[in-house]
Amino acid sequence: MSLSRRLARPMLASVFVVGATNALKNSDALASKAEPVTDTLVGTIKKAAPQVPLPDDPQTLVRINAAVQLVAAAALATGRAPRTSAAVLAASLAPTTLAGHRFWEAGDPAERKQHQLHFFKNVSVLGGLIIAAGDTEGRPGVAWRARRAAKDARREARHLAVAARQEAKLVKAKVA
């Protein structure tokens, strides 16, 4: 792993460790802010997949989100499944940002400006997570490997077809 990845991953994960720890300590206060987002999210998920057991309580959902962020941040920081952990953090950051930094609803201009700043900071972090989720560390990704395997299979099939035609001509020549 390159030095930049070794440094950048823990740095990117640090904001989630701090935020998730805060969310676990203050889940009751954050639950009221998260309620509009959790209600919409739970309703959407229950319509799409009614068999998925999902709690309705915003405080429980805030705690689950915080636990997921802690585990994924630890995995990202230590380089364990970095692409998966970055994708999980990205998926959890979107509802967290929408719940915590609804700057368009703030009445006080100073509060609006503060929430707007944090909202766009989270958008920036989301961009970094998307890059980290796609980072193959210079090695071929799954899509490239699949295309390469298909190309190799087609080439091998052509060679086998040519060989089979040549064998058929030889057999035909011997019979004739």
Summary of the structure (lengths in Angstrom):
residues: 176
radius of gyration: 25.6
end to end distance: 64.2
largest distance: 96.6
contacts: 470
relative contact order: 0.11
helix: 84%
strand: 0%
